[in-house]
Amino acid sequence: MKNGITAIIVFFCLFTACEADDNVHVKFDQKTYNEQKQFWQASNTKDYEYRLLARGFIMYDGKIVVENGSFKEEEIYQGEADSSIGLLYSTIDEIYERIEGAFEFSKGKNESDFYYSEISVEYDTINHIPIKINYITHIPPGLAVDGVFDYTISNFKKK
């Protein structure tokens, strides 16, 4: 009986190890992300504006205005007039949520899936906001993907 239980435990450990090996690793500095997000939240900044530049299959370049912690308006300099990108990244809190969402989406994926293999973020350590975000994607053969994978936040001004 003892040998049977040992065999089951060994099988389970090997099965779990093999399953974990199939999953990909996403390169992401979650420690710095968590620290900067906490500093941003602690600053309690509610009124601000910034320029968002998004590069990829869709181009967006515009100024985002936030009032009382919520998106107020945007001024599109160039790119898609429907402003879908601007609305997805319409506050600094939303930008943090998008980064975390991309990381969570990619965890547990395997080589046959689309996922972000690396999420690289640079921060403004004075205002504690992401200023450059780059998503490196893994695209399996036969899958066509479009989207925006590079973002720059600049001209941040508190009001």
Contacts in CASP RR format, 6 or more apart in sequence:
PFRMAT RR
TARGET T0000
AUTHOR 0000-0000-0000
METHOD contacts of the structure
MODEL  1
MKNGITAIIVFFCLFTACEADDNVHVKFDQKTYNEQKQFWQASNTKDYEY
RLLARGFIMYDGKIVVENGSFKEEEIYQGEADSSIGLLYSTIDEIYERIE
GAFEFSKGKNESDFYYSEISVEYDTINHIPIKINYITHIPPGLAVDGVFD
YTISNFKKK
22 110 0 8 1.000
22 111 0 8 1.000
23 107 0 8 1.000
23 108 0 8 1.000
23 109 0 8 1.000
23 110 0 8 1.000
24 106 0 8 1.000
24 108 0 8 1.000
24 109 0 8 1.000
24 110 0 8 1.000
24 111 0 8 1.000
24 115 0 8 1.000
24 117 0 8 1.000
24 138 0 8 1.000
26 103 0 8 1.000
26 106 0 8 1.000
26 107 0 8 1.000
26 115 0 8 1.000
26 116 0 8 1.000
26 117 0 8 1.000
26 118 0 8 1.000
26 119 0 8 1.000
27 117 0 8 1.000
27 118 0 8 1.000
27 119 0 8 1.000
27 120 0 8 1.000
27 136 0 8 1.000
28 103 0 8 1.000
28 118 0 8 1.000
28 119 0 8 1.000
29 121 0 8 1.000
30 103 0 8 1.000
32 121 0 8 1.000
32 123 0 8 1.000
33 96 0 8 1.000
33 99 0 8 1.000
33 100 0 8 1.000
33 121 0 8 1.000
36 123 0 8 1.000
36 125 0 8 1.000
36 128 0 8 1.000
36 129 0 8 1.000
36 130 0 8 1.000
37 96 0 8 1.000
37 128 0 8 1.000
39 128 0 8 1.000
40 92 0 8 1.000
40 93 0 8 1.000
40 96 0 8 1.000
40 127 0 8 1.000
40 128 0 8 1.000
40 129 0 8 1.000
41 93 0 8 1.000
43 127 0 8 1.000
43 128 0 8 1.000
45 92 0 8 1.000
45 127 0 8 1.000
45 158 0 8 1.000
46 66 0 8 1.000
46 67 0 8 1.000
46 68 0 8 1.000
46 69 0 8 1.000
47 66 0 8 1.000
47 67 0 8 1.000
47 68 0 8 1.000
47 69 0 8 1.000
47 158 0 8 1.000
47 159 0 8 1.000
48 66 0 8 1.000
48 92 0 8 1.000
48 156 0 8 1.000
48 157 0 8 1.000
48 158 0 8 1.000
48 159 0 8 1.000
49 63 0 8 1.000
49 64 0 8 1.000
49 65 0 8 1.000
49 66 0 8 1.000
49 155 0 8 1.000
49 156 0 8 1.000
49 157 0 8 1.000
49 159 0 8 1.000
50 63 0 8 1.000
50 64 0 8 1.000
50 92 0 8 1.000
50 129 0 8 1.000
50 153 0 8 1.000
50 154 0 8 1.000
50 155 0 8 1.000
50 156 0 8 1.000
50 157 0 8 1.000
51 61 0 8 1.000
51 62 0 8 1.000
51 63 0 8 1.000
51 64 0 8 1.000
51 77 0 8 1.000
51 152 0 8 1.000
51 153 0 8 1.000
51 154 0 8 1.000
51 155 0 8 1.000
52 60 0 8 1.000
52 61 0 8 1.000
52 62 0 8 1.000
52 63 0 8 1.000
52 64 0 8 1.000
52 85 0 8 1.000
52 86 0 8 1.000
52 89 0 8 1.000
52 151 0 8 1.000
52 152 0 8 1.000
52 153 0 8 1.000
53 60 0 8 1.000
53 61 0 8 1.000
53 62 0 8 1.000
53 151 0 8 1.000
53 152 0 8 1.000
53 153 0 8 1.000
53 154 0 8 1.000
54 60 0 8 1.000
54 61 0 8 1.000
54 85 0 8 1.000
54 86 0 8 1.000
54 89 0 8 1.000
54 148 0 8 1.000
54 150 0 8 1.000
54 151 0 8 1.000
55 148 0 8 1.000
55 149 0 8 1.000
55 150 0 8 1.000
55 151 0 8 1.000
55 152 0 8 1.000
56 147 0 8 1.000
56 148 0 8 1.000
56 149 0 8 1.000
56 150 0 8 1.000
57 146 0 8 1.000
57 147 0 8 1.000
57 148 0 8 1.000
58 79 0 8 1.000
58 80 0 8 1.000
58 84 0 8 1.000
58 85 0 8 1.000
58 146 0 8 1.000
58 147 0 8 1.000
58 148 0 8 1.000
59 78 0 8 1.000
59 79 0 8 1.000
59 80 0 8 1.000
60 76 0 8 1.000
60 79 0 8 1.000
60 80 0 8 1.000
60 83 0 8 1.000
60 85 0 8 1.000
60 86 0 8 1.000
60 148 0 8 1.000
61 76 0 8 1.000
61 77 0 8 1.000
61 78 0 8 1.000
61 79 0 8 1.000
62 74 0 8 1.000
62 75 0 8 1.000
62 76 0 8 1.000
62 77 0 8 1.000
62 78 0 8 1.000
62 86 0 8 1.000
63 74 0 8 1.000
63 75 0 8 1.000
63 77 0 8 1.000
63 155 0 8 1.000
64 71 0 8 1.000
64 74 0 8 1.000
64 86 0 8 1.000
64 89 0 8 1.000
64 90 0 8 1.000
64 91 0 8 1.000
65 71 0 8 1.000
65 72 0 8 1.000
65 73 0 8 1.000
65 74 0 8 1.000
65 75 0 8 1.000
66 72 0 8 1.000
66 90 0 8 1.000
66 91 0 8 1.000
66 92 0 8 1.000
67 159 0 8 1.000
69 91 0 8 1.000
69 93 0 8 1.000
70 91 0 8 1.000
71 87 0 8 1.000
71 90 0 8 1.000
71 91 0 8 1.000
71 94 0 8 1.000
74 83 0 8 1.000
74 86 0 8 1.000
74 90 0 8 1.000
76 83 0 8 1.000
85 148 0 8 1.000
88 94 0 8 1.000
88 98 0 8 1.000
89 95 0 8 1.000
89 98 0 8 1.000
89 151 0 8 1.000
92 129 0 8 1.000
92 130 0 8 1.000
92 153 0 8 1.000
95 129 0 8 1.000
95 130 0 8 1.000
95 133 0 8 1.000
95 151 0 8 1.000
95 153 0 8 1.000
96 130 0 8 1.000
99 119 0 8 1.000
99 121 0 8 1.000
99 130 0 8 1.000
99 133 0 8 1.000
102 116 0 8 1.000
102 119 0 8 1.000
102 135 0 8 1.000
103 116 0 8 1.000
103 119 0 8 1.000
105 115 0 8 1.000
105 116 0 8 1.000
106 115 0 8 1.000
106 116 0 8 1.000
106 117 0 8 1.000
106 119 0 8 1.000
109 115 0 8 1.000
109 138 0 8 1.000
111 138 0 8 1.000
111 140 0 8 1.000
112 140 0 8 1.000
113 138 0 8 1.000
113 140 0 8 1.000
114 137 0 8 1.000
114 138 0 8 1.000
114 139 0 8 1.000
114 140 0 8 1.000
114 143 0 8 1.000
114 145 0 8 1.000
115 137 0 8 1.000
115 138 0 8 1.000
116 135 0 8 1.000
116 136 0 8 1.000
116 137 0 8 1.000
116 138 0 8 1.000
117 136 0 8 1.000
117 137 0 8 1.000
117 138 0 8 1.000
118 134 0 8 1.000
118 135 0 8 1.000
118 136 0 8 1.000
119 133 0 8 1.000
119 134 0 8 1.000
119 135 0 8 1.000
119 136 0 8 1.000
120 132 0 8 1.000
120 133 0 8 1.000
120 134 0 8 1.000
120 135 0 8 1.000
120 136 0 8 1.000
121 130 0 8 1.000
121 132 0 8 1.000
121 133 0 8 1.000
121 134 0 8 1.000
122 130 0 8 1.000
122 131 0 8 1.000
122 132 0 8 1.000
122 133 0 8 1.000
123 129 0 8 1.000
123 130 0 8 1.000
123 131 0 8 1.000
124 130 0 8 1.000
124 131 0 8 1.000
124 156 0 8 1.000
127 156 0 8 1.000
127 158 0 8 1.000
129 153 0 8 1.000
129 156 0 8 1.000
130 151 0 8 1.000
130 153 0 8 1.000
131 152 0 8 1.000
131 153 0 8 1.000
131 154 0 8 1.000
131 156 0 8 1.000
132 150 0 8 1.000
132 151 0 8 1.000
132 152 0 8 1.000
132 153 0 8 1.000
133 150 0 8 1.000
133 151 0 8 1.000
133 152 0 8 1.000
133 153 0 8 1.000
134 149 0 8 1.000
134 150 0 8 1.000
134 151 0 8 1.000
135 149 0 8 1.000
135 150 0 8 1.000
136 149 0 8 1.000
137 145 0 8 1.000
137 149 0 8 1.000
139 145 0 8 1.000
END
